Amino acid sequence: RREGTARWSSAAKASAVKISEKASREKILTLESMNPQVKAVEYAVRGPIVLKAGEIEKEGIKKPFTEVIKANIGDAHAMGQRPITFLRQVVALCTYPNLLDSPSFPEDAKKRARRILQGCGGNSLGSYSASQGINCIREDVASYIERRDGGVPADPDNIYLTTGASDGIATILKILVSGGGKSRTGVMIPIPQYPLYSAVISELDAIQVNYYLDEENCWALDVNELRRSLNEAKAYCNPKVLCIINPGNPTGQVQNRKCIEDVIHFAWEEKLFLLADEVYQDNVYSEGCQFHSFKKILYEMGPEYYNTVELASFHSTSKGYMGECGYRGGYMEVINLHPEIKGQLVKLLSVRLCPPVSGQAAMDIVVNPPVPGEESYSQFIKEKESVLNNLAKKAKLTEDMFNKVPGVHCNPLQGAMYAFPRIFIPSKAIEEAKAHKMAPDMFYCMKLLEETGICVVPGSGFGQREGSYHFRMTILPPVEKLKILLEKVKDFHIKFLGKYA
């Protein structure tokens, strides 16, 4: 064998010499030969600013700050939020069933874990589930939706468990996009938007149709703007999907009942498929604001709407009070889907086999938490309310502190977990940004990172009206750290104006 190896080695060397003598072999996959739709994808939340932040950390911080604060992404646990005990107990029991005999775990957690495990092949989280998700978890999701919506019926057959909400959104869009040229599918998205939408639209080579939220009116959605956007888009595509994010990301607005009714009527009238991204449904802070699901309002508008408007709505374990981003748990409910399309949807989902089963278990606890009378209830409620009350305080603190800074304006943070303040950038700074081939708010955010260690995302990554500049920042850091962060942004902004104004 040793002889054979030596012979192979000398043959390989001879071959390598021949190759080096010729022109080196060209790569099959290059920027020119790759899928152009993938090249067109941009995702600002993990874009150039975040790469730069990573470089600063890697090189070792030799700057006028001691740490990089990544306020670019809504990752609650990374920012120090503690996990909800009950959720982790159930997932732990499901992951290691030997713990079911342990007296350290409460009976209500064991009961849920046993139920989930009975729904798994071989009573193990390590088995594949059905492509649509574990049946008993889909039943729990349907019961949760019925409770949330005051008795509006929900059918487990319309529930699809997903790998976070993002997976569901991308899957539905994949089925919806068709046609070529002027008949190519147009997808209406809010501006500012969460960059998942523009990224998936690019990847599918669909047509992005922007409608603008009204910044002067606390980022409200105006149906007249929807109509303007739709009518203009009809000249170059076939708009057939309307995406709504409520509560808003990055803008944090919470839509009132009247607005949702108007949007539903518009979708019904214009024959649009509605996508309702409702992952922040637990994150509502402002007095007088309340979360209304599109499904509930649709039902209350009567059978003419409820039996015809096609609606997909999405939820996730990643936001709310749970913040369990890493489990990648989520669900979508799709109503009024053509029966033949249901088969197509399940087929598409089956290609990725199933969502992570541990994420499905985590989703189950979100929709099936402890109830009054169960032993874990008081601790669960205490932890949940603590997280949400904290977020409400931080939303108010952020809004108040930003609005004390000259050249910064921040609308009320009614919901979600971000601030999207408008910043004044002087013309001298705009010129310098152009010289660096950067958008002005990208230039601003780079300077902020390099001088303070604070990593935020420029508004240009989400979309904004021409000539206006913003950045998105999460409000998730602990209160004391958030105060320091906001003070640093204030000092930086004043210094920035002093240098460029």
Disulfide bonds with the S-S distance in Angstrom:
none
